[in-house]
């Protein structure tokens, strides 16, 4: 039940981030819902395809689509009443990243996947929807931007989840700590500029 609620919360937050991205591009209401939907379920859909989980989670449970549409439209209504802060998209994305990464790792674990595969699938679950959103918005995906702690944050969070689990911590505590680690690293990247070293070839490298 907890995993299901976290999954719905992640869908809502990612749908909000997709709706905000649509607003920045001046899309109509259909565009808002579409961008909210691909952001919210893109990563989970890829995860389910890789795990051969059928039917895809959002096709089997209409609650996901209801949450997506409601979150997207409420975002539009709120933005018309009070303009969203500039950092709202990044904050929503960071929360969605932390929620979805851990949920994805838990689902991989429940399917009998080893920890390394769980980390990979958790990272895909957390990041792929944002990649699709950015591509459709004609933006460089956050996961590819120079030095950004995006996929790194997801990897750190899911790794924390599996490490704590292997040490005997309850799955609930491990999940919460993993989400905090992921969200904290992403927040540090947004507000304090924490980033990975950048690999750059000098001008003479191609000579």
C-alpha positions in Angstrom: 0.0 0.0 0.0 2.8 2.4 0.9 4.5 1.8 -2.5 1.2 2.4 -4.3 0.7 5.7 -2.5 4.3 6.7 -3.2 3.8 5.8 -6.9 0.7 8.0 -7.1 2.5 10.8 -5.3 5.3 10.6 -7.8 2.9 10.6 -10.7 1.2 13.7 -9.4 4.5 15.6 -8.9 5.9 14.6 -12.3 2.6 15.6 -13.9 2.9 19.0 -12.3 6.5 19.4 -13.6 5.2 18.4 -17.1 2.4 20.9 -16.9 4.8 23.6 -15.8 7.1 22.8 -18.8 4.1 23.0 -21.1 3.2 26.4 -19.7 6.7 27.7 -20.4 6.2 26.6 -24.0 2.7 28.1 -24.3 0.9 24.8 -25.0 -2.9 24.4 -25.0 -4.7 22.2 -22.4 -4.3 19.0 -24.4 -0.6 19.8 -24.7 -0.5 20.3 -20.9 -2.1 17.0 -20.2 0.1 15.1 -22.8 3.3 16.6 -21.4 2.1 15.9 -17.9 1.3 12.3 -18.8 4.6 11.4 -20.6 6.5 12.9 -17.7 4.5 11.0 -15.1 4.5 7.6 -16.7 7.3 7.6 -19.2 10.0 6.1 -16.9 7.6 3.6 -15.3 6.4 2.4 -18.7 10.0 1.7 -19.9 10.6 -0.1 -16.6 7.6 -2.3 -17.0 8.5 -3.1 -20.6 12.0 -4.1 -19.5 10.6 -6.3 -16.7 7.9 -7.7 -19.0 5.2 -6.6 -16.5 1.9 -6.6 -18.3 -0.5 -4.9 -18.5 1.5 -1.6 -18.1 0.7 -0.2 -14.7 -1.2 2.9 -15.8 -3.3 0.9 -18.3 -4.4 -1.5 -15.5 -5.3 1.1 -13.0 -7.2 4.2 -14.1 -6.3 6.0 -10.9 -3.0 7.0 -12.5 -4.6 8.7 -15.4 -7.1 10.5 -13.1 -4.2 11.8 -11.0 -2.3 12.9 -14.1 -5.3 14.9 -15.5 -6.2 16.4 -12.2 -2.7 17.4 -11.3 -2.1 18.9 -14.7 -5.3 20.9 -14.7 -4.9 22.1 -11.1 -1.4 23.3 -12.0 -2.9 25.4 -14.8 -5.6 26.8 -12.5 -3.0 27.6 -9.8 -0.7 29.3 -12.3 -3.5 31.5 -13.6 -4.2 32.6 -10.0 -0.6 33.0 -9.0 2.4 32.6 -11.3 4.6 29.6 -10.5 8.1 30.5 -9.1 10.9 30.0 -11.5 12.3 27.1 -9.5 8.9 25.3 -9.2 9.7 23.0 -12.2 13.0 22.0 -10.7 11.6 21.4 -7.3 8.7 19.3 -8.7 11.1 17.4 -10.8 13.4 16.7 -7.8 10.5 15.4 -5.7 9.3 13.2 -8.6 12.8 11.9 -9.2 13.2 10.8 -5.5 9.8 9.2 -5.3 10.0 7.4 -8.6 13.5 6.2 -8.3 12.8 4.4 -5.0 9.5 3.0 -6.3 11.2 1.7 -9.4 13.9 0.0 -7.3 11.3 -1.6 -5.1 9.4 -3.0 -8.1 12.6 -4.4 -9.6 13.4 -6.0 -6.2 9.9 -7.5 -6.0 10.5 -9.1 -9.4 13.6 -10.8 -8.1 16.2 -8.5 -9.8 19.6 -8.2 -8.2 20.6 -4.9 -6.5 22.6 -3.6 -9.5 19.6 -4.2 -11.8 17.3 -2.5 -9.2 19.6 0.6 -9.1 19.5 0.7 -12.9 15.7 0.3 -13.2 15.1 2.7 -10.3 17.2 5.3 -12.1 15.4 4.7 -15.4 12.0 5.0 -13.6 13.1 8.3 -12.1 14.8 9.9 -15.0 13.2 8.7 -18.3 9.9 10.6 -18.0 11.8 13.9 -17.5 14.0 13.1 -20.6 10.9 12.6 -22.7 9.4 15.9 -21.3 12.5 17.8 -22.1 12.8 16.4 -25.6 9.2 17.2 -26.4 9.8 20.7 -25.0 12.8 21.2 -27.2 15.1 21.4 -24.2 18.4 19.6 -23.5 17.4 16.9 -21.0 18.3 17.6 -17.4 20.1 14.2 -17.2 22.5 15.4 -20.0 23.2 18.9 -18.8 26.8 19.7 -17.9 27.7 18.3 -14.4 24.0 18.1 -13.3 23.4 15.8 -10.3 20.3 14.2 -11.8 20.9 10.5 -12.7 23.6 10.7 -10.0 21.1 11.6 -7.4 18.8 8.7 -8.4 21.8 6.3 -8.4 22.8 7.5 -4.9 19.2 7.2 -3.6 18.5 3.7 -4.9 22.0 2.5 -3.8 21.3 3.8 -0.3 18.0 1.9 -0.3 19.7 -1.4 -1.2 22.6 -0.9 1.1 20.4 -0.2 4.1 18.2 -3.2 3.1 21.2 -5.5 3.0 22.2 -4.2 6.5 18.9 -5.3 7.9 17.0 -2.0 7.9 13.2 -2.3 7.3 12.2 -1.6 3.7 10.1 1.4 4.8 13.0 3.1 6.5 15.4 2.3 3.7 12.9 3.8 1.2 12.5 7.0 3.1 16.2 7.4 3.6 16.9 6.7 0.0 14.3 9.3 -1.1 15.9 11.9 1.2 19.4 11.2 -0.1 18.2 11.5 -3.7 16.2 14.7 -3.1 19.0 16.3 -1.0 21.6 15.7 -3.8 19.3 17.1 -6.4 18.5 20.1 -4.2 22.2 20.7 -3.6 22.7 20.7 -7.4 19.9 23.2 -7.9 20.6 25.7 -5.1 24.3 25.4 -4.4 25.6 24.4 -7.8 27.0 21.0 -6.6 28.0 19.1 -9.7 30.2 16.3 -11.1 33.5 17.1 -12.8 33.0 17.9 -16.5 35.1 16.1 -19.1 36.3 18.4 -21.8 38.7 17.8 -24.7 41.0 20.7 -25.4 41.3 22.3 -28.8 44.4 20.4 -29.5 42.9 17.0 -28.8 41.6 16.5 -32.3 44.9 17.5 -34.0 
